[in-house]
């Protein structure tokens, strides 16, 4: 039986701010949008170039901020030039950690925080 991951859902307080973050910080594009005004929510799906996996942003009208809880960790995005993207994120003023490495390893990742407090781990692409 074939199986695959298709999307991750984030509930967001400001849909436009979240779309701006993911399209500006990374190369996400809006792949589709579904608005359900009668049920008071909107779904926006974002994808990276040449990737079918989607990040679903769910906006529930008039909800405000969400409590992220303490069990959630992060999503991860692999990039070819880690240092270049890190520099861009710092220059754009995002909440970004220094480059990090696992114990005994060279720096190979960092974290950036989106407008809702969700963490994105940015890791060096491994070929």
N, C-alpha and C positions, 0 to 999 in steps of 0.2 A: 504494500500500500504506500503510495507516494504521499509525503507530507511536507509542508513548508510553512515557515513563519510568514505572515502577510502584513501585519501592522502592529504598532504599539499606539495606545490611546493615552493622551494627556488631556485632562480637563484644565481649561485656561480661563483666567479672569478677563483678559483683554485680547480678543482674537486678532485684531490688527497688529497689536504690539508683538504678539507671539509669531505671527506670520513674518513680520519685518525682521525679528531676531533670526529665525531659521533661514530665511532667504539671504540675509545680509551676512551673518556669521559663517554660514556654509553655503553650498550651492543648491539648496533645496528649491524646488519650484512647486507651485500648487498644481497637483495633478487632477483634482476634482473638488467640487464644493457641493454640499447638499444642505439646503436650508429648510427647516421645518418650523416656520413661525407659529403655526397653530399649536405646536407642542413646545414652543419656546426653546429651541436649540438649533445649532448649526454645526455641521461637521466639515472640516477642511482636511484634505489629505495632501501630504507633501512627500515628494520623492527626490532622491539624489540622481544625478545623471547616470544613465546606464544601470539603474537599479530598480527593481520592482517592489522592494520592501517599502512600506509607507509608514509615515508618522501621522497619526490621526489627531488633530486638534479638535476637541469638543468644547464648544462654547454654549453654556446654559445661560440663557438670558437672566440678568439681574441676580446672578449668584454671588459674585465677589470672589475673594481668595479661597483656596482650598487648603486643608490641612494635609500635608504630604505624608504624615505618619512616620514611623521609624523603621519600617520594614523595606521600604522602597530604596533602591540604590541608584541606578543610572542606566542610560543607554550609552552605546559606544559607537563612534564613527572613526573608521580608518582613513588616513590621509597619506598622500605621497610625501609631502614636504611639511613635516610636523613643525619645524622651527619657523618656517615662513607663515603658516597659519597662526601659530601662537603669537608671533609679532603683530600680525593684523588684528587679532582679537584684543591684545593689550592696547594697541593704538586706537581702537574703536571704543575703548573704555569699558569693556565687558568685565564681569567678575571672573577672573581667570587665575588659576594657580600657577606656580612656577612649573617648569618641566620636571617630571619625576621619573624615577626608575624603581623597579622592584629591588629588594635587597640583593646586592652583588651584580646588578645590571646597570647599563648606561641609561640615561633618561630616554624614555620612549613613549611618554604620555603626559597629559595634563587634563585638568577639569575646567569646564566653563559652565556657568550657571545661567539658565534662561530667565526671562522676566517673572516666571511663576515659582522660581526656586528649584526647578528640576535640574539635575546634574547631567552633563554630557561629558563622557570621557572621550578625549581625542587621542587616538593611538597611531603609532607609526604603522603604515601599511606593510605587511609582511608578504613577500613574494614566494 
